[in-house]
Amino acid sequence: MRDSITFGYYLKANFLFPHFKNKKMNLFKRNTFVLILFIFMYLHFVPAQTTFRKLTEGDIVHTLSDSRSVNFADFNKDGLEDIFITQGLSTGAPDLLYYNKGNLVFERQAEITNSVSDPSVGATIGDMNNDGFSDIFVASWYNKKNVLFRSKGINEYEIIRMNALSYSESATWGDYDNDGFLDLYVSNSGNNLADNYNFLYKNEVGTLQLQQHHITVKETNFSRGSTWIDYDNDGDIDLFICNENQTRKELFRNDANGNFTKITSAGDLLEEASGSMSASWADVNNDGWMDVFICNSGFFTGQTNRLYINKRDGTFTRKEGVFESDLGCSFSASFADFDNDGDTDLFVTNGFCHGIIQNFLYQNDGAGNFSKDLNSIPDLSTKCSFGVAWGDLNNDGNIDLVIANCKNSSQASLATNSIWINDGNQHSWLKIKLEGVVSNNSAIGAKVIISSVVTGERRIQKRELTSLSGYCSQNSSILHFGLGETDIVDTITIFWPSGIKHTFTNINPNQLLHINENTTSTLSFDNAVLRCKVSPVPTSSNIDIDATFNKIPDTLYLEIYNAEGKKVYQNTYKPTDLIWHQSIDLNHLKIGPGLYLVSVMTGTWSITKKIVFNP
């Protein structure tokens, strides 16, 4: 950049002052020379356009199918991102599992999936029994039983047909009771109201138990997609549900220990009745709070998509944008920073629509303002598209795109799926792979915040690890950050679902960090706490705090905050054993009923738990 500025001053001096005349150049030569200089400066100052090239070789892009969901995971634990794609033919077809063999070569694992041929829709991948291997749940429509592919190691799965016939659309893993095991929520949309009760499964140490009386499964809406997401930044995952058939969306706030409250007022978010198919969550304006993009569609009828900005007070406001005039039949979307400039961009799929169908790619300016990108991907046309997911298929730091394509009608021909390889630019990046120990092994629900100077300005970026990035869409679980021209990442902060918090400083970009919740070898931190529990929740009087340490801390700090962030209690302790217990009578604090945060910390780590006080 300094060379460019120096060169620019040279141009200005020679063009504006009589120095040119001393060279005895004629007018034509001077103008030609100046034009060349301006072209050189333009090319030097303007960053190269990020472009994608279509993968054209291999079974993965030539197999004819009627695809629905696309999911990333490293099934065989070789450090390469594999791909799982469901098939939605009404007559049934085996789902497609491809192992990434390197060099953009993908090998189908037919022996794993060929024994099941039900019509599939959504899928979600997570480690349900914390054995280190990915399990696959597939939602089946047409009154079929959903299927669980429970891993027993590399290339070995136990196939479990769930106990309920269903019209299931999608499913999502998330540890809603924060016991370290992933629970499961399944969205249903049948032909009759009786078919529409959603399913909630509580994970009892590796076994899924149906919860038929939970508050989140009492509605009979036509539900398409659902997401576990911490929308209110209080440390536990809440539940958001998209409903079709001109119905309002639903939001359930997690009040700790598996207790939920249905939210009926959240600003603009819950007001509009529409055909909502998909919710994609991301911090689009880099303010540390999760915003949401909603894909809307009727049956062969385009509807307006929406973006809602989190107001950080439990409410959302609609933000207008170019996407509101596109009126596609949108079924899914996924966020990712494909140009590595430090903000989350967006891809939207369209299908089951009349006329010429185009998918949409939008670029973010860093403040949550989106513009349509017609150049990065040369061909956005599609016969019909459904799920879409981002992941780095060749481990070059540039995030690639996989699209599940479908038949646009029962009479249409089968389609082939699309993979677009990101050729990148000169921007830096950082990838973070999390592995839970006290938390669930997949670390679903973890949040990572990084701070760095991106192309001359301080930027805070946040990612929350979820098992769905949109309806029938699951991005890679490796969290990806674009860094622009960053030379160093000043701070990385990880908030684990367990409440453990880790902070790292001065991290070099352009690398993959593998961070285990209990590991000290990758990065330096003091992980002295094994477990911390605050109970009961809710409580009418006392709370009991029980912690188990890896080593006895010198000093332990205990603080309690109300929902407005005001400290209502603090104390200091000197533990003498690896097991520590403290009981506090909240009535003595003279506080009112409501939500409170309990923080247990030392100088190097902290754990925060939420409680509900009902005196």
C-alpha positions, 0 to 999 in steps of 0.5 A: 500500500505504501508503494501505491501511495508513493507511486500516486504522489509521483503521478500527481507531481509529474502530471500537475507540474511542468516536469512533463514539459522538460521531458518534451513529451507530446500531448498524446504520449502524456495522455497515454502514459497517464491512462496507463498509470491510472489503470495500474493504480486502480488494479493495485488499489481494488482487491481481486474479486472472489470467484468460484469454479464449478466442480465438474468431475466425480460421482458427487456432481453427476449422480442424478437425484432429488436431493433435499438436505446437505450436511458437512461432517468429518465422518472418518476423522481424517481432517477432511470435510465429508458430505451427506445429502438426503434424497426426497423421492416419494418412492424412496431412495438411499441417501448419499454419503461421500467421503472426501479423499483429498484433491476434491475427490469424493467417494460414495459410501453406499454400503452405509446408507443403501439399507434405508430407502425412505423418502428423506428431507432434513438431516442433522449431524452431531455426536449424541453419545460423546464417543467422538464419532458423528451420528446422523438423524434423518427426518423422513416424510410420507408417514414413515419412521425417522432414522438414526444412523448411530456411529459405532466407529469409523465406517460402522453404524447401527441403524435405528428406526424411531418409534413414531410414524411421522411427516417430519421435515427437519431436525436439530441437535442441541443440549437444551438441559445442559447436561453434556448430551445432545438432545433432539428437536424434530419439526413436522408438517403433515396433511392434518393437524394431528400429524403436526405435533413436533417431537422433542427427544431428551438424551439420557446418556446416549438414549433418546427419550420422547418428551410428549408433554413438553411446552415446545411440542404442544402446537399443531402448526405446520413446522418446517425448520427449527433452530437451537440458538441463544438469541438472548445471550444468557448462556443457554440455547433457546428454540426458534421454529419456522411455520409455513401456511401463512402462520406465525413463527414461534420462539421459546426462551430457555429458563434453565434446566430444560424449562421454557417460556413461550415468547409471544412478543419479540418486536417484528420477529413474530408479527408476520404470518407467512410461509416460513421455511428456514431460519439462518442465524448470524451476527450480521452487523458484528455487534455480538448478538445473533440476527436472523434471516427468514426464507419464505415461500408458498407452493409455487408462489414467491414470497418476501424474505426477511432479515431481523436485527437483534435489538439486544433487549429480547426483541427484533426489528425488520431490516429492509434490503435488496432481498425483499424485492427478489420474491423467490420461492426460497427454501433455505439459506446459509451464512458464511464469509466467503470473501474473507473480509470480516463479515457474514455473507449469505446464499439463498436457494430457490425451488418449486417455483414457476418460470426461470429459477435463480438462487441468490448470493448476497454480500455483506458490507459489515454493517448488515447491509446486503447487496446482490453479487452476480459475479462471484459465482458465474451461474446462479440458475437452477432447476430447483434447489433445496439445502445449501451449506458452506465448508472448506473442502480443500483446506485452503482457508476459502470456504466452498459451497454445496447445493442440494438440487431437486426435481421441480415437480413430480414430472420433472427429471432428476437433478445433479447436485452442485459444488462451487470451489472458492478460489479465494483472494489475498485476505487472511482467515482463521478456522477453529475446531472445538471439541467439548469435554464437560460440554457435549463432544460436538461443542454445539451451542458454543460461542466464539468471539474474536477481535482483530483489526480488519483492513484498518478498522477494529472488528468484533466477530461472533460465531455460534456453533449450531447443528443447522445453518438453515432448513435442510442445511448444515454448515461445517462445524469448523468455525470460519472467520475472514480477517481481511488484511489482518496480521494478528488476531488480538483476542479469541474468547470461547464460551462453552455450553458448560459455562467455561470461558477461555481467552487467548491472545495474539494468534497468527491468522491463516491456520486451523486451531483445534481446541479441546475444552480440557486441553492445554497443548494447543493454546495456553490456558489454565483449565482448573475446573472439571464441573460446576453445578448450580441448583435447584432451578428454579428456586424459591430460597437457597441455591447450592453451588458445587464445583470439582477442580482439576487443581485447587484454586488459590482464590475463588470469586463468586458473583451474582448479577440480575438481568440488567447486569447489576451485581447483587452479591459477591464473595471471595473464598479459599478452597482447601479441597478439589470438591467445593460446595457453597449454599446461598440464601437468596432471600437474604439478598433482598432481591425480587423474582426474576432471572439471575446469573451466577459466576464462579471464577478465578483470575484465569477462568470463569463459569456462568450459570443461569438461575430463576428466583421465584420467592 
